[in-house]
């Protein structure tokens, strides 16, 4: 465990090997490892540091499934590392911009100074998400996002299997890219679709030219995520006039 922990620590702190650049301002758009260059600049030159959080980085580390390659001791070490890095970022940032009140509660709990908090809630251009003029020909649920375990697509697919017992013609259409490194998760989701006999009714559509059309492809839009801050898919779907079914 000690060897594994030291190897992980060496890997995670690798951004600090790069020379610290002098600049007027640093801005990290997530907590976690992305704050390391900003912290280094703050310590070396006193560079002001802005932190924007859309998701809740630390919470998502707690929720991520344990790796089969990590012992309980090494995983515990990593979680404590992430917690201390998160606290350090909140203490050293000159301005913290949460995207939702949910983020704010986590930031305050882990030591952020309330005077530093300036919420900037997510917004969209309504002209890009016009109301749908037509309805799908068959009962359809749309999902929009990146293919990622935090989005819990396997639960969404299992839910669709339950719907099939009541509405055999129902379709599930999932739109979004596969981030590098998530190919195995996409493969597992497709295997689940085959195992549940849903190959004719559950489909991965990939990227689309118009996100609005992806929302309009369903009668309703589903969001199955385990963790979100202020999800764009909720407000974008509502802007297109589609009702949302979402996890809390």
N, C-alpha and C positions, 0 to 999 in steps of 0.2 A: 504493500500500500504506500509506504514512504517513497519508494522508487517511482511508482506510478504518479504520485502526487507531484514529485519534483519534475518529472517529465512534462506533465500537464502545465505546471506553473511556468516552466521555460517556454512552452509553446504559446500560452495565453499572453505572456508579457513580451512576446517578440516585437510588437509594434514599437516598444521603447528602445529597440536597437537602432532605430532610424534617427538621424540627427534631428534635433528639435528646431523647427523653423521659427524665425521671428516674424510676427505678423501683428496686426492691430486687434484682431478678434478671432476667437475660435468658436465654432458652433457644431455641437454634436446633435444629430437628429435621432439619437437613441441612447439609452443608458447602456451599461455593460462595456464591452471591450472597445467600442467606438469612442469612449471618453478618454482613453489612455493618452492619445496625442494632446488633447486639450489640457489634461491634468499636467502632463510634462511641460507644456508651454507656460502654464500658470505657475508652476514651481520654478522654472528656469528664468522666466522673464516677467512674471506678473501679468501675463496676457489675460484680459477679460475673457470669460467663458460663459457661453449661453448653452443651455441644455433643453432640447425639445423632446418630449416623450409622447408618442402616439399610442403605442402599446404599453404594457406594464412588464418591463424586461425581467425583473426579479421574479414576479409571480409566474411568468411563463417558464422560467428555469425550474421552479418548484413543480410545475405541472407536467413538464416534459417527461415522457416515459423513461425509466432507467435503462441505460445501455446494458446489453448482455455481456459487454466486455469490461464493465466497471464493477468493482466490489462495492459493498455498502460503505466501507471506509473511504474509498476514493471519491465516490459520489458525494458523501457528506463533506469532504474537504472542498470539492468544487462548489457546492452550494454555499459554504461559508465564505469562500473566495468571492463569489458573485455578490453576496450580501454586503461584504466589506467594501467592494468596489462601488456598489450602488450607493452606500452611505457616503463614501469619499466624494463621489460625483455631486451628491446633493449638498455637501458641506462646502465644496470648492467652487461650484458654479456661482456666477454673479447674478444670473437670471435663469429661472426655471419656467418653462412654458408647457404645462400639461394640456392635453387635448380634451380632457373631460374631468368631471368632479370625481370619478372613480380613480383616475390617476392621482388627483390631488390628495385623496385620503391615504393612498400608499406612500406618497412622497412625505407627507407630514408624519406618518407613522415611523418612517425610517430616517427622520432627523432633518428634513428640509426646513429652512427658515421660512415661515409664512410670508415674511416681507419680500422674499425673492420670487414668490409665485405670481405669474401673470398668465392666466389661462388664455389660450387661443383655440377656440373650438373649431372643429373641422367644418368647412363650408364647400359648396359646389356652385358651379355656374348653371343655373336652371335652364338656360337656353340649350345646353348640351344634353338635357334629360327631359325631352318633351314627352307629353302624355302619349301613351300608345293609342293608336287609332283602331287597331284590330285586336281580336282575341285569338289565341291558338285554336286549331281545329279540334284537338283532343285535350283532355285535362292534363295540364303540364305544370310541374314545379321547376323553377329556374334557380340555379345557384351560381354566384359570381365571386371569384377570388383566386388566390394562388393555391396550388395543390400542395398542402402542407399538413403535417400531423396536428398542428394546433387548431386547424379548421375542422377536424374530426369528421372527415368525409365518410369514414366507415359507419358511423352512427347514422348519417344522412342516408346512406345506401340501405342500411337495415330498416330504416323508417319507410323507405320507398317500398321495400318488400312487404311491409305490413299494409301499405296502401293498396298494393296489388291484389290483396285478398278481397278488398271491397270495391276497387275500381280497376278492373283488369286492363283498361285502355290507358291508364295514367302513364305519363312520361316524366322522367327526371333528366334534365339537361344541365350539365355542369360546365361552366365557361371559365377559363383562366389558364395561365401559364404554369409550367413545372419549373420551379427554381432549381438551379444546379445543385445536385446532391439529394434531391427528393424523388429521383426516378424510382427508387425501390418502393417508396410509399405509393406512388401512382400504380406501380405494378401490383402491389398488394390490394389496392382498391379495385382494380380491374379483375383480379382473381376472385375477390369477394363477389363481384357482380356475376361472374360465371358460376360460382358456387351456389348462389341464391337463384340462379335461373333468370337473371334480369337483363341478359344481353340484348334483348329486343326493346327494352323500355328504359334503360339507364345508359346515358352516353356522356363521354368526355368530349367536349367540343373544341378545346384549345383556346388560343387567343382569338378575339374577334375585333374587327375594325371599329365597330361601334358598341361601346359598353351599354348604351341605352337600348339597343336592339336585343342584347342578351337579357336584360331585365324584361323587356316586352315579350320575350319568347315564352314566358310563363304566365299562368293566371295568378300565381302567387310566387314570391321569392323567399327562399329559405336561407337561414344563417345558422350553421350548426357548431360554431366555434366554441372551444373550451375557454378561450380568453380573448377579449377584445378591449380596446380602450374606448374609442368613439368610432365605430365601424362605418366607413364610407358606404358600404353596400346597403345599409339601412336607409340613410337619407337619399341615396341615389335611387333606390327602388321606390321610395315614397314619392320622389319627384316625378317619376315616370307613371305614377298612378297605380302601382302594383302593391297589394297588401303584403306585409312582412310576417313571416313566422320565424322567430329567433330564440336562441337560448338567452338566458338572463345574464 
